Amino acid sequence: MVTALALNCTLKPSPSESSTGVILDLVLTELAKHGVEGEHVRVVDHDVRPGVEADMGDGDEWPKLRERVLAADILIVGTPTWMGHMSSIAQRVLERLDAELSETDADGRPILTGKVAATAVVGNEDGAHKITADLYQALVDVGYSVAAQAGTYWNGEAMHTVDFKDLDETPQEVADATATLARNTAHLAKLLAEQQYPAPPA
């Protein structure tokens, strides 16, 4: 069974409605059509401390989330757009994932090698393309692979107040992009589960 973990990097704690949560649920629904079992976690509901270590101590709740990250074959990072950038919560997730660069498997590969990542971005201002690019770079840097067209997003009309969660239906373009993300991401995850990247020379 291929598994996915969707990290919702909204700034709003539960039970507030989250547009990021809505688009992540769409991604998980599409992934399920390809046999992927997923779960959705709102990061801000956990006390994730700033830092670049796997465990920052003093009540840090990232280690528990980290266990779920490492257990999942697919990681989807979802973020709202704030001032043209990803949320501070999404940036913190990337900073915490940086610790995995020093972790390797029994064959000397970075511990996240062979896992697959995808992204989802929402906002009623511009920035989705840049945020997607920044997320791609960071996730690949720590070891994830990214499939073709593995990002979905929605940008509302600039300077207006309509959020993704307020829409009566999902725009067809977003639905199509999300379906492509799921199809390609599930395919790549299954391929890598069967044939891992080669180990570095001894």
Summary of the structure (lengths in Angstrom):
residues: 202
radius of gyration: 16.4
end to end distance: 31.3
largest distance: 56.7
contacts: 674
relative contact order: 0.18
helix: 41%
strand: 23%
